[in-house]
Amino acid sequence: MTRTIALRASALFVVLTILCGAVGLGSHAVVAEAMFLISASLGALMLFFALATPDHAAVPVRVRKVRAHR
């Protein structure tokens, strides 16, 4: 998955979570509350995985010079 796709997916998830949260808090229906709880738990899980990933570090790689054969 590329960064652009991951950014789009996370932005879409945030928008859907906010929408489900607004419906869940504004409505007294059981289904709306369940949607709010599911989206909140998934958001917390995604935040945990985002914060648990290690920092990216540069890996040293030896580069050989290519000599032109004559």
N, C-alpha and C positions, 0 to 999 in steps of 0.2 A: 504494500500500500504506500503510495507516495504521500508527501506532506500535504499536497493540495487536496487530495481525496480525504485524508484524515481531518483536515481543517473543515472541509465541507460537511463531513459526517458529524463532527463534534458540534458545529454550529447548528445543524439541523436538529441534533439531539437536544441541545440547549433550548431551542425554540419550542420543540414538542414538549419538553419537560415543563417549561414555563406555562404553556397552554394547558397542559394536564393539571398542573398545580393550581392555576386560576379556576379551572372548572371544578376541581376537587374541593377547593376551599369555598367556592361560591355556591356549591350545590350540596344538598343533603342526601343525594342519592348514594346508595352503597357502591354502585359501579364507579362513580366519579371519585369517591374516596379511595377505592381500590386502585384506580389508575394513578392517582396522586402518590400513593404509597409505593407502587411498583416503580414509577418513574423516579421518585426520590431515592429509593434503594439502588437503582441502577446508576443514578448520578453519583451517589456516594462511592459505589464500587469502581466506577470509571475514574473518579478523583483519586481513590486509593491507588489504582494501578498507575495513574499518571505520576503520582508523587513517589511511588516505590521503584520506578525505573532508575537505573544507575545513570550517572552523568556520562555524556559522550566524551571520550578522550581520544586524542590522536594516537594512532598506532604507527610506530616507526617502520618504514619499509625501505629496504635497500634497493636502489635503482642502479642498474648497470648501464654504462654508456655503450651505445651501439656504435661500433666502428664499421665504416663502409669498407667492404672488401674490394680491392683493386686488382 
